[in-house]
Amino acid sequence: MIYSFEQLEAFTAAVECGSFSAAARKLGKAQSSVSGLISNMEIDSGFDLFDRSSRSPVLTNEGKILLREIKSVLKSHQNLVKKVDSLVHKVDNEIRIAFDELAFPRSHMLKILKEFSQAFPTTSLLLLKCTHKEAYQLIAQNRADLAMTLSQDDYPEGVLFKGVTHAQYFTVVGTDHPLAELASVTPEDLGQYRHIRVTDSSTGFRTYDSDLSTHIWYADNTAMLLDLVQEGFGWAELPLHLFASHPNIERLNTSHQSVSFLQNVDLIWSHDSSLGKAGEWLIDELTAHGKAARQSLTE
C-alpha cells in the first residue's frame, strides 16, 4: 500500500489539532476532505487509526504506532525540500572551521554559529580546535575551509587572509605562584620561573632565542594550558578572554610591559576553495564580529 503525502499530513494535523474540523482549518481544506483522506488510509491499512466513539477522535494503539513513523517521514520530506532549495541557491553542503581559542573566544564563535544554524539549517559543520600553526596547516592541507587564528608574518602559498580583530594579552600566573606576590615583575624575575607555552601536536617542543625563560613546558590545548597556570607550574602570556573568568589566575604588573599587548587575529582560507553562500556568510559575520571586538578594545 502507498500513502500519499496529503494523507500523512491530514493524519498528523488531526492528531495535533484534536479534531478533523480543526485539522481542516489548519490545512485550508474542507472537513470532508480531511475525513476522506484519513478514512482511505484506514481502508488501505485494514484497521482503524482513530476511535470515533467519543466526541473527539482518539488514536487507537495502531494509530499511535504509525504516528511515530509518519512524523519521521514528514520530517524527512521537510529536510529533502530544504536540501533541494540549498542546492538550487548554491549553499554549501558542509563547512570545516578551525579556530584558535588563544585568538578568538569560544563564546563569540558559538554566538555566530547560533545565527548560522538558523540561516543555513541544512549545512553540516565541523569545528576544529587548533593551536600554534595548526590553523595554517589545516588550510594548506585542505582539511579546513576557514580558520580564525593569530596572525603570522608569512602564510603558506595559496592561503588568503583578512585581518579581523585583536586579542588583548597579559602576562599571568596562578594566585599562589611566587611571582603573584611581587608588586612589579622584571624580565629577570620571569627568567627564574617556568614559562608555560602552547604548541601543536605536529610541532612539539620549540626553541626561542628571545624567550624570557629557558625552562619551558608546553601544552597542545588551552584547557591544559590554563590548568598548568592555575596550579602554579609557571607563568604564561594569555588573552584576556581566556582567563578573565578564572578566579585563580591573575595578571602580573611587569616592568618591561606597562600595558597589555595586542596580538593580530586573521581569518584565513584557501585561494582554491569554492565557498558557497554559507561560507561567504561566515566570512562576513566573522569579519563584522571581529571589527566590533576591535573597536571595543580601543574605546
Secondary structure, DSSP 8 states (H G I E B T S, - for coil): ----HHHHHHHHHHHHHSSHHHHHHHHT--HHHHHHHHHHHHHHHTS-SEE-SSSS-EE-HHHHHHHHHHHHHHHHHHHHHHHHHHHHTT--SEEEEEE-TTTS-HHHHHHHHHHHHHH-TT-EEEEEE--TTHHHHHHHTTS-SEEEEE--SS--TTEEEEEEEEEEEEEEEETTSGGGG-SSB-HHHHHTS-EEEE--TTT-S---TT-S-S-EEEESSHHHHHHHHHTTS-BEEEEHHHHTT-TTEEE--BTTBSS-EEEEEEEEEETT----HHHHHHHHHHHHHHHHHHHHHH-
